[in-house]
Amino acid sequence: MAYGISTYAYFWRISSRAPEPMSLPAMLRDTADLGGRVFQICDYAPIESYDRARLADLRATAADLGLTLELGTRGIRPEHLGRYLGLADALGVTLVRSMLHTADHRPDGTEAVALLKEAVPRYAEAGVTLGLETYEQVATDDLVNVVRAVDDPHLGVVLDPGNSVARLERPADVVAAAAPYTVNIHVKDFAFTRRDGWVGFTYAGCPLGEGLLDYDGMIAATRPGERGINQIVEHWLPWQDEGYDATARLEHQWTQHSINTLLRSK
């Protein structure tokens, strides 16, 4: 088990709002400087255009920094998962995170099981685990049922209990259902705050330990140290009214706080 950081912890610093978006090597160096040992390249479309030489350079950079790489994408069509398996091979990755749905493909449980039974054996043969993330578009029980039906140790769940709140699922219930199948954990805290005039709520991220995430309960249920499950820092940091510099500075502070908190929890 190791602690790491996702590209989602650099959401604003790699966005079009950044004057000079951070490169992947810069994010790797920052992760190592902060004490992380894993970097998850998650929903980062440019990686799909990297040629073998550029992938080899990225893998070498990670190795020099003492980092393990993980990948993240969306969708379960076998051809797409096959493309990411090729990237995983080039980068030395053994964990790929995905989601059942994409913008143009929303398989039901039966179709999802059939597609994954086609794709997962190739992952198993390569020694790569595929993790499907908990999120609001798919009920956690349905996601777990898909994993159970495929019944392969190289398919599991990427646990992120904050995502499913938008489906009116209690984080504790998400953790309880997914814990036996969890292969990766996204660590991000979250909270509700009243909007102006007390008209409704905003649901957004907050510094780790200040919100509704029952981190200790999640760890007790999943036992990442015993089971070798990596914990990956992410954020839901809203854009700051003061602009990019303030947002980027706070993003870095949240990441540093999260990693320091996790390291102290050892």
URTA-V328886 format. One record per backbone hydrogen bond with DSSP energy under -1.0 kcal/mol. NH is the residue of the N-H (numbers start at 1). CO is the residue of the C=O. If there is no record, write none. Layout:
BEGIN
nh=NH co=CO
nh=NH co=CO
END
This chain:
BEGIN
nh=4 co=231
nh=5 co=38
nh=6 co=233
nh=7 co=40
nh=9 co=6
nh=10 co=7
nh=11 co=8
nh=14 co=10
nh=18 co=15
nh=22 co=13
nh=27 co=23
nh=28 co=24
nh=29 co=25
nh=30 co=26
nh=31 co=27
nh=32 co=28
nh=33 co=29
nh=34 co=30
nh=35 co=32
nh=36 co=31
nh=37 co=3
nh=39 co=68
nh=40 co=5
nh=41 co=70
nh=42 co=40
nh=43 co=72
nh=47 co=44
nh=48 co=45
nh=49 co=46
nh=50 co=47
nh=55 co=51
nh=56 co=52
nh=57 co=53
nh=58 co=54
nh=59 co=55
nh=60 co=56
nh=61 co=57
nh=62 co=58
nh=63 co=59
nh=64 co=60
nh=65 co=61
nh=66 co=63
nh=67 co=62
nh=68 co=37
nh=70 co=39
nh=71 co=95
nh=72 co=41
nh=73 co=97
nh=75 co=99
nh=81 co=77
nh=82 co=78
nh=83 co=79
nh=84 co=80
nh=85 co=81
nh=86 co=82
nh=87 co=83
nh=88 co=84
nh=89 co=85
nh=90 co=86
nh=91 co=87
nh=92 co=88
nh=93 co=88
nh=96 co=129
nh=97 co=71
nh=98 co=131
nh=102 co=105
nh=112 co=108
nh=113 co=109
nh=114 co=110
nh=115 co=111
nh=116 co=112
nh=117 co=113
nh=119 co=115
nh=120 co=116
nh=123 co=119
nh=124 co=120
nh=125 co=121
nh=126 co=122
nh=127 co=124
nh=128 co=123
nh=129 co=94
nh=130 co=154
nh=131 co=96
nh=132 co=156
nh=133 co=98
nh=134 co=158
nh=138 co=135
nh=143 co=139
nh=144 co=140
nh=145 co=141
nh=146 co=142
nh=147 co=143
nh=148 co=144
nh=149 co=145
nh=150 co=146
nh=151 co=147
nh=155 co=152
nh=156 co=130
nh=157 co=181
nh=158 co=132
nh=159 co=184
nh=163 co=160
nh=167 co=164
nh=168 co=165
nh=169 co=164
nh=174 co=170
nh=175 co=171
nh=176 co=172
nh=177 co=173
nh=178 co=174
nh=179 co=175
nh=181 co=178
nh=182 co=179
nh=183 co=157
nh=184 co=157
nh=185 co=230
nh=186 co=159
nh=187 co=232
nh=191 co=204
nh=193 co=202
nh=195 co=200
nh=198 co=195
nh=199 co=196
nh=200 co=198
nh=202 co=193
nh=204 co=191
nh=205 co=236
nh=210 co=207
nh=212 co=190
nh=215 co=213
nh=218 co=214
nh=219 co=215
nh=220 co=216
nh=221 co=217
nh=222 co=218
nh=223 co=219
nh=227 co=223
nh=228 co=224
nh=229 co=224
nh=231 co=2
nh=232 co=185
nh=233 co=4
nh=234 co=187
nh=243 co=240
nh=247 co=243
nh=248 co=244
nh=249 co=245
nh=250 co=246
nh=251 co=247
nh=252 co=248
nh=253 co=249
nh=254 co=250
nh=255 co=251
nh=256 co=252
nh=257 co=253
nh=258 co=254
nh=259 co=255
nh=260 co=256
nh=261 co=257
nh=262 co=258
nh=263 co=259
nh=264 co=260
nh=265 co=261
END
